[in-house]
Structure formats: C-alpha cells, structure tokens
C-alpha cells in the first residue's frame, strides 16, 4: 500500500522564508562593529552603526491583528532609532498581519512618517530548474580575504546604487563574515563581475545580494555564479529569497514560486 506524500505546511514554509530573512538582516547589526541588534516587544531592530536607512532595519517577530498593535510597534521602533538620529527602514512580512490590518498597513506607516520604497515577493523552490541556455564560464570564489571583501563592497555599491563608503564600512571588515552570512564573487578574466550571498537558517538556504555589473548583465553571469554557489546546498534543502522587480523573471525561470509578500518602508 502506497502512502500519499503530504504537502509541506504553508505556515512552516512561511516561517522559513521570514525567519531566514531575519537572520540575514542581523548581519547589518554585526558587520561594522559599531551596531547592535535589539529585541523589542513585538519587533526586532537592527542598527548598523551608520546613518544609512536601508541598513538600519526593523521587522516583526510575531503576528499582529489590530491597527493599534502595528502603530505601537512603529512608535517603539521610531523611539529606538531616534537615539541614534538615523533614518531606518521596516521590512514587513504582510502575511504576519490579520487580513483587515493588511489592508490598512500602508496608512499606518504613512502616519508614522514612512513611505513604501519596494515590494519584494518572498519566494521558494525545492530545486532549481535546468538551465535554458548555455551559461558562461565563471570563476566563483568565496568571500574569505581582503581582496574578495573589497570586491563584494565594490559590486554592492555599483549593483545596488549604495555609496561606496557605506558599502566598504559594511562589507570590508573581516568580522562581518564570521556569522551565517556567506558571500561569493564571480570573476571573468580576473575581474569581479557578479556576486551573491547565502544564509543557511530556519531550515532553508537563503539567497541575498545577487547582482552583476551593468555591462555584464543579460549574459548569464548572475545565474552562473548563483548556480555555482548553490553547489554546497544540502540534499532536499529548500531555497528561499525575497525578489526585486528586476530579478523576478530570472527567479521564476529558475523554478521559484511566490510564497509570501514583503513590503519595505523607509523613513521620509
């Protein structure tokens, strides 16, 4: 008698996507050596030690059901960051909100002085699809010395339009890479052209910071460095990520499916 295989619990899958992101975001509280990670009542605040809003990150650590609950969380986060006099951002997993609250959350963020800057679908796959084209050769190296740390900072600055001084402050310190956050650089003829970071946490392998220099885009280098880095994936380990608008077609082609909804808000 054959036993039917049960489908994964959607709540467990959501926890994997959201939990992996939380672990990844804590990187910014540890990287510079002057930041911190603070657990609040129903949220967590990550301070990078820099006055750069997208690297000062807050997020929920439990579901919310009432508008006043979210308003109180935002007030508490605002008080926390006000002591440093820095801008900050909030990564909201909308699936942690009651449906009625989900419809009102944008108004609550606006009342707290924050504007939405992006929407990032949380995605997952159990395995990558086969390549649809021949991928270019790339030399994929782990971030494990001063040269590769500098390359990761430089690529981050160019690919994501982040000030070079800020990228260096975050990604160049050796101590930044002592935790779960692992980086990889793709080289072509000795030049660093693509990068990706992986985080193993919450029963999943998370993909972050996948980027390629503008002049090397649409040639397969991003997919090539990603596939090479994922060679260390454990059998059966789910792969999760939060997609940008630009990266969404690639991830769909690789076999990822939407699983959660994230919105990113930044103080005005």
Steps between C-alpha positions, in 0.01 A plus 500: 500500500640837399473789743418835344770757548382793708547853371723726711317711757461853349555655844830314536607617155409860587697470824801380302488795258437763767736346755785468253461867408517603866825313548643658184402852609682457832819505294474879487493528877828312527695594188649841584583425862310809616141382458267292710196273487218583739196283569190712565152393616367374166781594267875495461720799416835472325728805516798496264696778670454711184260775403370304202133410518489174307769350726310593819227241486200411713265206454218320682578196711136391550163538326281807560123535479404854606592841350608631839745212531679596179488869592662422835770291333586787266508748788731275698732451202499875438603568859778245475656652186445858619773454760748461212338770286501282190252405232371144509294252304242235578478165320138395541390143435138581419398139563565559871212749506131428542326549160313809619821653634681411178266730310582791732871454556611754239298775668651410837853520362422834338371633833830389654695704244602213274453439127500175310811463285456148366303178503697179513321168445629227729574200279600137544602196299594146591732473201625718216372439151749398235673787315320618189825610335869431511638705788834681477801375687561682828756466778296497822700574816382527862536830684782407734778762473552874462490484120165321479352715778597813306353350182172427677483859626581641157242283322236583761561871446466477123223240475273646768589870477640519854768756592840332475602624845190339653553172313862486615405569862259206493671238286876555541545417872621144548267461797196559279543155348530294817129411523242332278538751214727354229599686183621386159662698218489403134811593300534523123856528370607601849241776536225477766172536310232326705422412861255320725461429871352191665356457849420159646235545772151389600527179300563678169778647290436868428625695198595867547684778314503332160639762264705545183686798358281685246725427203489124574123468550269288282788269416440234766772592750260555789337163446841338458638632830176411679497143373867456587454636852196277553713192437546487878125464555400199707276235347136596532579839652244761386633821344336831592538865402330840481494613140555843352289602202803466273587152625148357498502360142828318568374343819177386336703344222716322760191339651422729796138561594342780701442412862482823702458872456754748633483878490794725585439840658752778561477805722432816298 
